């Protein structure tokens, strides 16, 4: 199964699946199922239990460890900075 994972801010895109300088660490991706909110009715006089009214999922936290490669400290700092800026914008 093919998959893609990209970070983008609209102008700069970093491909983490097929990247040459920045890529996803093989054992560093964790996406647990989102937490579930269940709304139900109160007890009924004629039976035990309650009825399910609605089920919604909350946002979930996904953890991804990435490896960034560079030939010098300046290039590494630039790549780390651009990824950090994208993550910061995504949190807003």
C-alpha positions as CSV (number, residue, x, y, z in Angstrom):
1,X,0.0,0.0,0.0
2,X,1.4,3.3,-1.0
3,X,1.2,6.3,1.3
4,X,2.3,9.9,1.3
5,X,3.1,12.3,4.1
6,X,3.8,15.9,3.3
7,X,4.2,19.1,5.3
8,X,3.3,22.2,3.4
9,X,2.6,25.9,4.2
10,X,1.2,26.7,0.8
11,X,4.6,27.6,-0.7
12,X,7.1,25.1,0.6
13,X,6.4,21.4,0.6
14,X,8.5,18.7,2.4
15,X,7.8,15.1,1.3
16,X,8.5,12.9,4.3
17,X,7.7,9.6,2.5
18,X,10.1,9.9,-0.5
19,X,12.3,12.7,0.7
20,X,16.1,12.6,0.2
21,X,17.0,15.1,2.9
22,X,14.0,14.8,5.2
23,X,12.2,11.6,5.8
24,X,9.9,9.8,8.3
25,X,11.7,7.6,10.8
26,X,10.4,4.0,10.2
27,X,9.6,3.4,13.9
28,X,8.6,6.9,14.7
29,X,5.0,7.2,13.6
30,X,2.2,6.8,16.1
31,X,-1.4,7.6,15.3
32,X,-3.7,6.1,17.9
33,X,-7.5,6.0,17.4
34,X,-9.2,9.3,18.3
35,X,-11.0,9.5,21.6
36,X,-14.7,8.8,21.3
37,X,-17.5,10.9,22.9
38,X,-20.8,9.1,23.5
39,X,-24.0,10.9,24.4
40,X,-26.8,8.8,25.7
41,X,-30.2,9.3,27.3
42,X,-31.0,8.9,30.9
43,X,-32.7,5.8,32.4
44,X,-36.1,4.8,31.3
45,X,-38.9,3.8,33.8
46,X,-39.8,0.7,31.7
47,X,-36.4,-0.8,31.1
48,X,-32.8,-0.9,32.3
49,X,-30.0,1.0,30.5
50,X,-30.0,4.0,28.2
51,X,-30.1,4.8,24.4
52,X,-27.2,6.0,22.4
53,X,-28.0,9.4,20.9
54,X,-24.8,10.4,19.2
55,X,-21.2,9.4,18.8
56,X,-18.4,11.9,17.9
57,X,-14.7,11.6,17.7
58,X,-12.3,14.2,19.2
59,X,-9.1,15.4,17.7
60,X,-6.2,13.1,18.2
61,X,-2.5,13.7,18.6
62,X,-0.3,12.1,16.0
63,X,3.4,11.6,16.8
64,X,5.9,11.5,13.9
65,X,9.7,11.3,14.3
66,X,11.6,12.6,11.3
67,X,15.2,12.5,10.3
68,X,16.8,15.5,8.7
69,X,20.0,15.2,6.7
70,X,22.4,18.0,5.7
71,X,26.0,18.5,4.7
72,X,26.6,21.5,7.0
73,X,25.1,23.1,10.0
74,X,23.7,26.1,8.1
75,X,21.7,23.9,5.8
76,X,20.5,21.7,8.7
77,X,19.4,24.8,10.6
78,X,17.5,26.1,7.6
79,X,15.7,22.7,7.1
80,X,14.8,22.4,10.8
81,X,13.6,26.0,10.9
82,X,11.3,25.6,7.8
83,X,9.8,22.4,9.3
84,X,9.3,24.1,12.7
85,X,7.6,27.0,11.0
86,X,5.2,24.7,9.2
87,X,4.4,22.8,12.4
88,X,3.8,26.1,14.3
89,X,1.5,27.4,11.5
90,X,-0.5,24.1,11.7
91,X,-1.0,24.6,15.4
92,X,-2.6,28.0,14.9
